[in-house]
Amino acid sequence: MSNIDKMGAIISLFISQLGKHGKDWLKMWTANGMPLRFNGKPYTGINIFILWDAIARNKYKSNTFVTWKMVMGAGGRVKEDQAKKYHTVVKVLTGTFEKKKEDSNGDEQTVLKPWRKLKFFRVYNIDQTTLEDKWAKPKSESNTARTLTHVEEYVANTKADIRFDDDFMGRCYYRPSEDFIGMVSRDQFVKTDVGATENYYSVLLHELTHWTSPEQRTDRDGYKKSKYFEKYKDNELYAWEELVAELGSAIQSCLLGIIMEPAKHSLQYFDIWKDRIKNDPESIIKACSQASKAVQYIDTLQPKEKQMFQHEFPKKEVEKKKDIAA
């Protein structure tokens, strides 16, 4: 199967989930827990969503995935009936190469040109092997309203300016011009099919993802000015940012043991998401990558002993402004 076909299969996965589960397409995945590497660190980028789907479809009890080589190295084996039932994850490799060109005076000069390559890997869930899952832990079943102290600490560690006001527009938002998050109070959130408090926190994490967009954080604002987004209309660009925030909220909710509730104010863009992903599959790859980047940035603001990702962020990410989706 070619790389194009492999990416096509991944995009089809997203489109089928959007059609099947509608606004709850992320909720049904996040309830399954965060996909983990063999070293216990979470996956990043689009691989989170690929493996969430694998867990849900196959009803795996484990969230840990390993390569064939890792299984053998750990003294285990892939079960005979599972050998051909691997899952494909992707890593985006980027770099630069030198190219000679003439300037306006006819003088030859060397310029650096970027390159980008997709590399695919086959992985197996621990349930498909004879290995024990050393990272196994109970999945969150919380669906009642309560204060989540660990989430309060997580958000407080970012030092984001969060202001509560039930009168101003009666909604939650991030205001870039003043760099603050506006939230309505907790008691304005009601219980749906998840607890009211979890409803509240998933919206707060949505807005916190928006908060990562300025240059001094992840510079997603600058990223959206790139040539790729020139073809986007204003409402499509806004919808794409809302998609990034929803994906970022989903990742954080899963990391923090929250059952995600989609943000109502982002769901008005649901049809735009579906159409854009169908017509421009790369849009979901970029959205997943940027959402993961936002969450990784927030992770660096946590105490070292509580950081959950394996990364060298933000130094390389911010300075070089690369997408990493693995």
C-alpha positions, 0 to 999 in steps of 0.5 A: 500500500502506498503512502497516499493510500495509507493516509487515505485510510486514515482520513476515511476513519475520521470521516466515518466517525463524523458520520456515525457519531456526529457531535459525539465523535470525540467523546466516544474515543476519549472515554477509552483513555490515552494511547500509550507507547511502550515506555508509558508516554502518550502518543501525539498528533494524529496517532492519538486519534488513530489509536483511539479508534483502534481501541474502540473498534477492537474493544481493547482493554489496554491502551498501550501499543508496541512494535513487533521488535519491542515485543520480541525485545521484551521476551514476548510474542505477537499472538498468532491470530493477531499477526496480520491485525496490526495498526498503522501510525505515522511520523512526519519527518521534516528538515531542510536541504541546500539548493543553488539559485541565482539572485537578481544580479545573476550571482549563485547563492545557496538557500535552504529549502524545507522537506517533509516526509511521512514514515509509517510504522506497524504497532500492536496493542498489548492485548494482541501480545503475550506481554503484560500491560505495566501501565494498566489503570482503571478508566475514568467512569466519573459522571457526577458533578464535583470539583476536580482538584488535579484539573484545577492545579493543571490549569493554574500551573499555566498561569493563564488569565481566566476571568469569570463573568456570567453577564458578559455575553453569557458564554465562554471565549478566549480574547486574543487582544487582551490575552484572557479566557472568559468563563461563566461560573461553574453553576451555569453548566448543567448535567447532560450525559456527563457530569456538569463539572466535567462539562465545565472542565472540557469547555475550559480546556477548549478555551485553554487550547485557544490560549496557546495560539499567540506567538509567545506560546506555540505561534499558531497565529503565525502558522495560520498565516502560511500559504496553505491557509490562503485558500481558507475563507474567514469562516473556514479558518475560524472553524479550523481553529475551533477544531484544533481547540476541540481536539486539544480539549479531547486530548487533555480531557483524556489525560486528566480522566474527564469524559469530554463534552463537546463545546456547544459554540464550536459545534456550529462549525461541524458541517464545515469540518466534515466538508473540509476534511473530505475536500482537503484531507490534510486539514485534519492532519494539520489540526491534530498536529497543532492540537497536540502541539498546544497540549505539549506546550501546556505540559511544559508548564506543569511541574517536571514530575507531573509532565506526561509527554516525552518531548523537547518542547517548546524550544525546538517547536517554537524556534523551528515551527515544525509540525510533529505528528507522531 
